């Protein structure tokens, strides 16, 4: 499932010791996931499956059927390009100057020469897209993952992930664009694009692994 704006604030103040100078994140050290909300999580998971089966999957299939692959690729590039300012900010917060400069360069040049990001010209120059969000920033500073949580529509997350979603939303410069049409279009477009891109994988898992309808 895919992330959309979720205005829920769950602040987490538990810090653990972290050896600075290592690039290992808390996630790499953590092996046990705490799931105190298992009963509720299972119900929300089933709800998300129904929403995906009835709404998201049919829309994504229709999108794949009627839209040429070249248009799908360019649309994906546009949605991805809109995340670059957040990538740059989190690269800065994680003390990754190369990631910061890469994301900023990609955003500026792809938005101009690449025509609003439709053409990923920087990938051809060796500057690949790197996703960084506030959840990974919290992980970098050793904030624990927290309880496992399944969110409606959004899907699997955690208390730290929820905090990351909220900060990602308010820190995103495009959140302040004074156009409901833009915000709604971006949210729906991102969800459909994301669902369409995992269609083959989910169909394979459903057929050969789980044997259930996705």
C-alpha positions as CSV (number, residue, x, y, z in Angstrom):
1,X,0.0,0.0,0.0
2,X,1.1,3.5,-0.4
3,X,1.7,6.5,1.7
4,X,-0.6,9.5,1.6
5,X,-0.8,12.5,3.9
6,X,-1.8,11.3,7.4
7,X,-2.3,14.0,10.1
8,X,-1.5,11.9,13.1
9,X,1.1,13.0,15.6
10,X,2.8,10.2,17.6
11,X,5.9,11.7,19.1
12,X,8.7,9.4,20.3
13,X,11.2,10.6,22.7
14,X,13.2,7.4,23.5
15,X,16.8,7.7,22.6
16,X,19.3,4.9,22.7
17,X,23.0,4.9,22.8
18,X,24.5,5.2,19.4
19,X,28.2,4.9,18.4
20,X,28.8,7.8,16.1
21,X,31.3,7.0,13.4
22,X,29.4,3.9,12.2
23,X,27.1,3.9,9.3
24,X,25.0,1.0,10.7
25,X,21.4,2.1,11.4
26,X,19.2,1.1,14.2
27,X,17.2,-1.0,11.8
28,X,20.2,-3.2,11.0
29,X,20.7,-3.9,14.7
30,X,17.1,-4.5,15.6
31,X,15.8,-8.0,15.1
32,X,12.6,-8.1,17.1
33,X,9.5,-6.1,16.1
34,X,7.1,-5.3,18.9
35,X,3.5,-5.8,17.9
36,X,1.2,-5.0,20.8
37,X,-1.6,-4.0,18.5
38,X,-1.7,-7.3,16.6
39,X,-5.5,-7.8,16.8
40,X,-6.2,-4.2,15.4
41,X,-3.4,-4.5,12.9
42,X,-4.9,-7.7,11.4
43,X,-8.3,-6.0,11.0
44,X,-6.8,-3.0,9.3
45,X,-4.6,-5.2,7.1
46,X,-7.8,-7.0,5.9
47,X,-9.5,-3.7,5.3
48,X,-6.5,-2.6,3.2
49,X,-6.7,-5.8,1.2
50,X,-10.3,-5.1,0.4
51,X,-9.6,-1.5,-0.6
52,X,-6.8,-2.7,-2.8
53,X,-8.8,-5.4,-4.4
54,X,-11.9,-3.2,-5.1
55,X,-10.3,0.2,-5.7
56,X,-6.6,0.5,-6.2
57,X,-5.8,-2.7,-8.2
58,X,-8.6,-2.2,-10.8
59,X,-7.6,1.5,-11.2
60,X,-3.9,0.6,-11.6
61,X,-4.7,-2.2,-14.1
62,X,-6.8,0.3,-16.1
63,X,-3.9,2.8,-16.0
64,X,-1.5,0.1,-17.3
65,X,-3.8,-0.9,-20.0
66,X,-4.6,2.5,-21.5
67,X,-1.3,4.4,-20.8
68,X,1.7,3.8,-23.1
69,X,4.8,2.7,-21.2
70,X,6.7,5.8,-22.2
71,X,4.0,7.9,-20.6
72,X,4.0,5.7,-17.5
73,X,7.8,6.2,-17.2
74,X,7.6,10.0,-17.5
75,X,4.8,10.2,-15.0
76,X,6.8,8.2,-12.5
77,X,9.7,10.5,-13.1
78,X,7.6,13.6,-12.3
79,X,6.2,12.1,-9.1
80,X,9.7,11.0,-8.1
81,X,11.1,14.4,-8.9
82,X,8.7,16.1,-6.5
83,X,10.3,14.2,-3.6
84,X,13.8,15.5,-4.3
85,X,13.6,18.5,-1.9
86,X,12.7,16.1,0.9
87,X,15.5,13.8,-0.1
88,X,17.9,16.7,0.0
89,X,16.7,17.9,3.4
90,X,17.1,14.5,5.0
91,X,20.5,14.0,3.3
92,X,21.5,17.2,5.1
93,X,20.1,16.0,8.4
94,X,21.9,12.7,8.1
95,X,25.2,14.5,7.4
96,X,25.4,13.1,3.9
97,X,26.6,16.0,1.8
98,X,26.9,13.9,-1.3
99,X,23.3,12.8,-1.0
100,X,22.2,16.4,-0.4
101,X,24.0,17.8,-3.4
102,X,22.9,14.9,-5.6
103,X,19.2,15.4,-4.7
104,X,19.4,19.2,-5.2
105,X,21.2,18.8,-8.5
106,X,18.7,16.3,-9.7
107,X,15.8,18.5,-8.7
108,X,17.1,21.7,-10.3
109,X,18.3,20.2,-13.5
110,X,15.5,17.6,-14.0
111,X,12.9,20.3,-13.3
112,X,14.4,22.6,-15.9
113,X,16.2,20.7,-18.7
114,X,14.2,17.5,-17.9
115,X,10.9,19.4,-18.3
116,X,9.4,19.3,-14.8
117,X,11.1,16.0,-14.1
118,X,9.5,14.1,-16.9
119,X,13.0,13.2,-18.2
120,X,15.5,11.9,-15.7
121,X,18.5,13.4,-17.5
122,X,20.7,13.2,-14.3
123,X,20.4,9.4,-14.2
124,X,22.2,9.3,-17.5
125,X,24.9,11.5,-15.9
126,X,25.4,8.9,-13.2
127,X,23.4,10.7,-10.5
128,X,20.8,8.1,-9.5
129,X,17.7,8.8,-7.4
130,X,18.1,8.1,-3.7
131,X,15.1,8.0,-1.4
132,X,15.6,9.5,2.0
133,X,12.8,10.5,4.4
134,X,12.4,11.5,8.0
135,X,11.9,7.9,9.1
136,X,15.4,7.1,7.8
137,X,16.7,10.2,9.5
138,X,15.2,9.1,12.9
139,X,16.8,5.7,12.3
140,X,20.2,7.4,11.6
141,X,20.0,9.0,15.0
142,X,19.1,5.6,16.6
143,X,15.4,6.3,17.4
144,X,13.9,2.9,17.9
145,X,11.5,1.4,15.4
146,X,8.7,1.2,18.0
147,X,5.6,-0.8,17.9
148,X,4.5,-2.3,14.6
149,X,1.4,-0.5,13.2
150,X,-0.7,-1.1,10.1
151,X,-2.3,2.2,9.0
152,X,-5.5,2.4,6.9
153,X,-4.7,2.8,3.2
154,X,-1.0,3.6,4.1
155,X,-0.2,0.1,5.2
156,X,2.6,-1.3,7.4
157,X,4.4,1.2,9.5
158,X,5.6,1.9,13.1
159,X,5.4,4.6,15.7
160,X,8.6,6.0,14.3
161,X,7.2,5.7,10.8
162,X,4.1,7.6,11.7
163,X,6.2,10.4,13.1
164,X,8.2,10.4,9.9
165,X,5.1,10.6,7.8
166,X,3.9,13.7,9.7
167,X,7.3,15.5,9.4
168,X,7.6,14.5,5.8
169,X,4.2,16.1,5.1
170,X,4.9,19.4,6.9
171,X,8.5,19.6,5.6
172,X,7.5,19.0,2.0
173,X,7.5,22.4,0.2
174,X,4.9,21.2,-2.2
175,X,2.5,20.7,0.7
176,X,2.1,24.5,0.8
177,X,1.1,24.9,-2.8
178,X,-2.2,26.7,-2.8
179,X,-4.0,24.3,-5.1
180,X,-6.2,21.5,-3.9
181,X,-6.2,20.1,-7.5
182,X,-2.5,19.8,-7.4
183,X,-2.4,18.1,-4.0
184,X,-5.2,15.7,-4.8
185,X,-3.8,14.9,-8.3
186,X,-0.3,14.3,-6.8
187,X,-1.6,12.0,-4.1
188,X,-3.8,9.9,-6.4
189,X,-1.2,9.9,-9.1
190,X,1.5,8.7,-6.7
191,X,-0.7,5.9,-5.4
192,X,-1.8,4.7,-8.8
193,X,1.8,4.9,-10.1
194,X,3.1,3.0,-7.1
195,X,0.5,0.3,-7.3
196,X,1.0,-0.1,-11.0
197,X,4.7,-0.6,-10.6
198,X,4.3,-3.5,-8.2
199,X,1.5,-5.2,-10.1
200,X,3.6,-7.9,-11.6
201,X,5.3,-8.7,-8.2
202,X,2.0,-8.8,-6.3
203,X,0.4,-11.0,-9.0
204,X,3.3,-13.4,-8.9
205,X,3.2,-13.6,-5.1
206,X,-0.6,-14.2,-5.1
207,X,-0.3,-16.9,-7.7
208,X,2.8,-18.7,-6.7
209,X,3.3,-18.0,-3.0
210,X,0.1,-17.1,-1.2
211,X,-2.4,-18.3,-3.7
212,X,-4.9,-15.6,-2.8
213,X,-6.4,-12.7,-4.7
214,X,-4.5,-9.4,-4.3
